[in-house]
Amino acid sequence: MWSSPRRKRLRDVRESTLIGYISHHDAHFGEVLDGVRLDKLFAPVVERVFERIDEKNAAILAARASDDPAVRASVRGKRITGPATKQRIKATIRTVLADAEREHLVTFNAAALVALESAPRPKGVVWTRSRVAAFNEAFQARLAAVRADPNEPPTSAVKVWAITDLRPSPVMVWTPAQLGAFLDHIAGDRLYALFHLVAFRGLRRGEACGARWVDLDLDDGVLWVKKQLTIVDREVKEGQPKTQSSDAPVALDRATLDVLRLHRKRQKEEKLAWGGSWTETGRIFTQEDGTELKPSWVSEYFERLAFSAGLPPIRLHDLRHGAATLSLAAGNDMKTTSAMLRHSSLAITSDTYTNVLPELAREAAEASVSLVPRAVAVGEPSETEGLPSVSPIRSARPSDSGSPRNRRPKP
């Protein structure tokens, strides 16, 4: 049966990955594949998994558009399963079937034969003035509607502000001015150094939460990313960095080093204040009593800070996208930026950050136009004024004797 090989050979994967596999099974494909004999698991059977997902998506969308408040309430909190998640579900099924294939339980991998809609890597979109204005209008309308609906539970403004479907793109990037306003707003916050580090050096959320003092060299200006914290089954777990390339040194600028030194001083003061109640974890960023930060809480805290600063919404991970954009805007090439982010390949960096700050795009446009020499400024009269609107086609070959310019006078 399908369920028999589910966990046989998956014990060597990360616990968080295994939890994800089980979640995919329980939420998406278990109802279709459980009970199916492995030798009967053909591609059409696997395709039925995704047909069922599409049916659920359609039901959620229809319920959201219903005039019946009870129907709308029945899908509150339910999310659409998008192309990227479908690809991950397919990868889960394919991984399990690959294990079954190695054990000679199946002769081929049916999931490998299933074609799905591609999930393009989301590109960063900058919060320009016009986008901020459009968002503010949509946010105020949504907030008013939520508060006026008696069937909606009491909702804080920041929760409505953070709803992702109000944004132009899943990945939003602040302008340098917006980032500066945020950092100024939180300058006195005890976790300022964490957000500063993510914003300028591009650490991932789990890497920042898992950073240790033993891996930081304040004299040489280097932070080694050796550990990360993740949420596994609602508990904080320490693990290795996301990829092999993530385990790499992060060069720190002088301003960031000063921020970290100030943070270390503050942490020592907190440790003295807590005395014997202090929990020694060795982490750079902790709660006030020294215990580890929960990554999901850090994201929620970041949203509250950004909202209170009066800024358009971004995710905490979008600060990492912003760090890459700032690096490119500062004149660093794609390879240097990729090394800073510790991506596994340059292609990932290039695909994600082709949309850059408007200032960069404008500079590129200016550079392109400057390559073409012009003798007449735009708006000035030129030699072509008064000529027919259609000019004769010039010869493609300069030596063509038919061209008036190249015809030699007769002797």
C-alpha angles and dihedrals in degrees: 000000000000095000095055099081094037098111104010100102100015097085093097093063123091116280091239090052092050090050088053091051091051091046091053090050096048097043103035125009107021093082090056104036104033109104094020113127111241093232088056096049101112129164095267089057091054090045088058088065091063094041087057090050090052090051091053091047091052091049092052093049092048091050092050090054094047122118089219111094091205091056092049090048091053091067097038108136094013115126133210115248105234134199094270093054091046089055090052091049090051089049090053092052091045092051093051092047091048088057090049090049091054089052089051091242090126131023097215140017109252093190090062089064096054116100118208136181108276119250108220117211108259114247125216118259119198122231098242122182094260092049091049091051092050091047094050090053092049092045094052091048092049092046092051091048093049093049092046094051109091090200093059116091118239106285129189119233092242092059091055090044090055096052104124099214090069090065126087091233139007088244113055126176129202120228116244089258092053092048090050091051090052095049091047090050094054098035092120097044117117091231095047091114092058094055091042090054093049093044097052106025100032102234117171118245095252091046092054092048091047098044113126131207090230089063094050122088108191092182096054093033098236133131117195114210103220105144140029134192120227136173112250117178090340093307129106111247130185116226145154121285118282096261138007090256090054090069093082140112120273114211113224127210123224095257092053091047090053090050091051093048090053089048091052090052091051092048091052089053090051091049091054091047093052094044113176092001091067115111113218109216100149090233121143092218120041143145116276092270093051097257120136122276118245107232094218090053090051089055092050091047090051090053091052091050093048092047092050088051089060094241131140113263126270131161121251087247088057088068085068089053088049091053089056092048092050090050092054092044089053089060100261114143125239093260093055091047091048090052091051091053091043093227118177091235140015089235091067091055093045094048094048101043105040087110104073137173116301088243090060093046091050091051090051091051091050090050092052094051092046090061091070113076114224128193095186124054118229111270095025120113114263136200091258095067112115094019122121114280090239116055125199114264113256121229116267089219117065090206094055106127088211091071112096091218094055099039110112119222116251116255 
